[in-house]
Amino acid sequence: MAFTSLVGALNPIALHLGPIEVHWYGVIITTGVFIALWLSVREARRRQINPDDLYDFLLWALPVALISARIYYVVFQWSYYQHHLDQIIAIWDGGIAIYGSLIGAIIVVILFTSWRKIPTFLFLDVLAPTVIMAQGIGRWGNFMNQEAFGKITTLAHLHALHLPQFIITQMNIGGVYRTPTFLYESVWDIAGFIFLLATRHIKGLYLRGEVFFIYVAWYAFGRFFVEGMRTDSLMLGPARVSQWLSVVLFVGAWVWLIIRRRQHNVPSYLSGMTVTKK
């Protein structure tokens, strides 16, 4: 039986405002950021953090994260950009690295919480579940741009995955069908968001800072395997940069969690009580 597509690839341009093209990539990422902000504000109130601190943080973190994400991408694609300097700022065509944005955002968190006298790990615990949700949403921007895909596959295989037709059609890139790795990572991220949301308020389960490090470990674990399936990875010699960074982050997160649990008098994430090693 032959499978046929009824529609063509989706238009990456959402709308035109005069001469300005508004890309779905930007719309989707912005949507993820604002949903994350809304949810984080709700959690901040629960943790006695002034919502204004989150708004102020976003004003600093968003541009820094965007710039650092682009710098990270350009650095590892310098063989191309050194000959196309005018394309360095063209983020509307894609080409921002999540790990780069996270590095920039973490730097801002450390500086901002120190300035506002907010416990850094408490602030990170508030943000972590919504950040991974925003990452899951953001992958659909890659979908619209037909990027972050995997190896060549068959139309029959994509149908066997029971994917909606619009996803299958969009995975026809350059005349061949591609593995929808963007979707795998998106599903993994949303699953992580649901897990953290379902468990972070269980009394006595997490110590302060552990929600954030569980997020780091969760994301790094899934990203390692998804990155191994992609064909557009950022490379450093023969190594996939994101895979090696995922290993470092996963191991580092678990080492920190183990050490944290062995400490005396660690502040409880939920109750403010202390947990003493016996």
C-alpha positions in Angstrom: 0.0 0.0 0.0 1.4 3.4 -0.9 1.1 6.3 1.5 0.7 9.8 0.0 0.7 13.2 1.6 -2.3 15.4 1.1 -0.6 18.7 2.0 2.8 20.2 1.6 5.4 21.3 4.2 4.2 23.9 6.6 5.2 27.5 6.0 7.8 28.7 8.6 6.4 32.2 8.3 3.5 32.8 10.7 2.5 36.2 9.3 3.8 39.4 7.7 3.7 42.8 9.4 4.5 45.0 6.5 8.0 44.2 5.4 8.6 42.2 8.7 8.3 38.4 8.6 7.2 36.8 11.9 8.5 33.3 12.0 6.8 30.4 13.7 10.1 29.6 15.3 10.1 32.8 17.3 6.3 32.6 18.0 6.6 29.1 19.5 9.7 29.9 21.6 8.1 33.1 22.9 4.9 31.2 23.8 7.0 28.6 25.8 8.8 31.4 27.7 5.5 33.2 28.7 3.8 29.9 29.8 6.9 29.1 31.8 6.9 32.6 33.4 3.2 32.3 34.3 3.7 28.9 36.0 6.9 30.1 37.7 5.1 33.1 39.2 2.5 30.9 40.7 5.1 28.7 42.2 7.1 31.7 43.4 4.2 33.0 45.4 3.9 29.6 47.0 7.6 29.8 48.0 7.4 33.4 49.3 9.4 34.8 46.4 8.2 38.2 45.1 6.8 37.7 41.6 8.5 41.0 40.7 11.8 39.3 41.1 10.9 36.8 38.4 9.8 39.6 36.0 13.1 41.5 36.7 15.1 38.3 36.3 13.5 37.6 32.9 14.4 41.0 31.6 18.1 40.1 32.2 18.0 36.4 31.5 16.1 36.3 28.2 18.5 38.4 26.2 21.6 36.9 27.8 20.2 33.3 27.2 19.4 34.2 23.6 22.8 35.7 22.9 24.7 32.9 24.7 22.7 30.3 22.8 23.6 31.9 19.5 27.3 32.3 20.4 27.4 28.7 21.5 26.0 27.6 18.1 28.2 29.9 16.0 31.4 28.9 17.8 30.8 25.2 16.9 29.8 26.1 13.3 32.5 28.6 12.8 33.7 26.9 9.7 30.5 28.2 8.1 30.0 31.5 9.8 33.6 32.7 9.2 32.6 33.0 5.6 29.0 34.3 6.3 29.4 36.9 8.9 26.2 38.6 8.0 24.3 35.4 9.0 25.5 35.4 12.6 22.6 37.4 13.8 20.0 35.5 11.7 18.5 33.6 14.6 15.0 33.7 13.0 16.3 31.0 10.7 17.1 28.7 13.6 20.5 27.9 15.0 20.4 28.5 18.7 21.8 25.9 21.1 19.8 25.0 24.2 22.9 24.2 26.2 24.3 27.7 25.4 21.1 29.4 26.6 21.2 27.3 29.8 24.8 28.3 30.5 23.9 32.0 30.0 20.7 31.7 32.2 22.5 30.0 35.0 25.1 32.7 35.2 22.3 35.3 35.4 20.6 33.3 38.1 23.7 33.2 40.2 24.4 37.0 39.8 20.7 38.0 40.2 19.9 35.9 43.3 23.1 37.1 45.0 22.1 40.7 44.2 18.5 40.3 45.4 19.5 38.1 48.4 17.3 35.2 47.3 18.5 31.6 48.0 19.9 30.5 44.6 18.8 26.8 44.8 15.3 27.8 45.9 15.1 30.1 42.8 16.4 27.3 40.5 13.8 24.9 42.0 11.0 27.2 41.1 12.3 27.7 37.5 13.4 24.1 36.7 10.1 22.4 35.9 8.9 25.2 33.7 12.2 25.5 31.9 12.1 21.9 30.7 8.5 22.5 29.7 9.5 25.5 27.6 12.3 23.4 26.0 9.7 20.8 25.0 7.5 23.5 23.4 10.5 25.1 21.8 11.4 21.9 19.9 8.2 22.6 17.8 10.0 25.7 16.5 12.6 23.2 15.1 9.7 21.3 13.6 8.5 24.3 11.7 12.0 25.1 10.4 12.5 21.4 9.4 15.6 21.1 11.6 16.9 19.0 14.5 16.0 15.9 12.6 17.5 12.4 12.5 18.7 9.9 9.9 16.8 9.0 6.7 13.9 6.7 7.3 10.9 5.5 5.3 7.3 6.7 5.0 6.1 3.3 6.1 8.2 3.5 9.3 6.7 7.0 10.2 3.2 5.7 9.7 4.1 2.7 11.9 4.8 5.2 14.7 1.2 6.4 14.4 2.2 10.0 13.9 -0.2 12.6 12.7 0.0 13.2 8.9 1.1 16.8 9.4 4.2 15.6 11.2 5.0 13.0 8.6 4.7 15.5 5.8 6.9 18.0 7.6 9.6 15.2 8.0 9.9 15.1 4.2 13.1 17.1 4.0 15.1 17.5 0.8 13.0 14.8 -0.9 13.6 12.1 1.8 11.9 11.3 5.1 13.7 12.0 8.3 13.5 10.6 11.8 11.5 13.1 14.0 14.1 13.5 16.7 12.6 16.9 17.6 9.5 15.0 18.7 11.4 12.5 20.8 13.1 15.3 22.7 9.9 17.3 23.0 8.0 14.3 24.5 10.9 13.5 26.9 11.0 17.2 28.1 7.2 17.3 28.6 7.4 14.0 30.5 10.1 15.5 32.7 7.9 18.6 33.3 5.0 16.3 34.4 7.2 14.3 36.6 8.6 17.3 38.4 5.3 19.0 38.7 3.7 15.8 40.2 6.5 15.2 42.7 7.9 18.6 43.8 5.2 19.2 46.4 5.4 15.7 48.0 6.4 16.6 51.6 9.9 15.5 52.5 10.8 14.1 49.1 13.2 16.8 47.9 15.8 18.9 49.6 16.4 22.4 48.4 18.2 22.4 45.1 17.2 18.8 44.2 14.4 19.7 41.9 16.9 21.6 39.8 19.4 18.8 39.7 16.8 16.2 38.9 15.9 18.4 36.0 19.5 18.6 34.9 19.9 14.8 35.1 16.6 14.1 33.4 17.2 16.5 30.5 20.9 15.3 30.0 19.9 11.7 30.0 17.3 12.1 27.3 19.4 14.5 25.3 22.3 12.1 25.1 20.2 9.5 23.3 18.3 11.9 21.1 21.5 13.7 20.1 23.0 10.3 19.0 20.1 10.0 16.5 20.5 13.5 15.0 22.4 14.2 11.8 22.9 18.0 12.4 24.8 17.8 15.7 27.4 20.4 16.6 30.7 18.7 16.5 34.1 19.1 18.1 36.3 17.0 16.0 34.7 13.5 15.9 32.7 14.1 19.1 29.1 15.3 19.4 29.4 18.3 21.7 25.9 17.9 23.2 26.4 14.2 24.0 29.7 14.8 25.9 28.1 17.8 27.7 25.1 15.6 28.6 27.4 13.0 30.1 29.2 15.6 32.2 25.9 17.2 33.4 24.2 13.8 34.2 27.1 12.5 36.2 27.7 15.9 37.8 24.0 16.2 38.8 24.0 12.8 40.5 27.3 13.4 42.3 25.9 16.6 43.7 22.7 14.8 44.7 24.6 12.1 46.5 26.9 14.6 48.3 23.9 16.7 49.2 22.1 13.8 50.8 25.2 13.0 52.9 25.5 16.5 54.3 24.3 17.4 57.8 21.6 20.0 58.4 20.5 20.4 54.8 17.4 22.8 54.4 14.3 20.9 53.4 12.9 22.1 50.0 9.3 21.9 51.2 9.0 22.5 54.9 12.0 24.6 55.7 13.0 21.9 58.3 16.4 20.4 58.5 17.4 17.0 57.5 20.2 15.6 59.8 22.3 12.6 58.8 21.9 9.8 61.3 
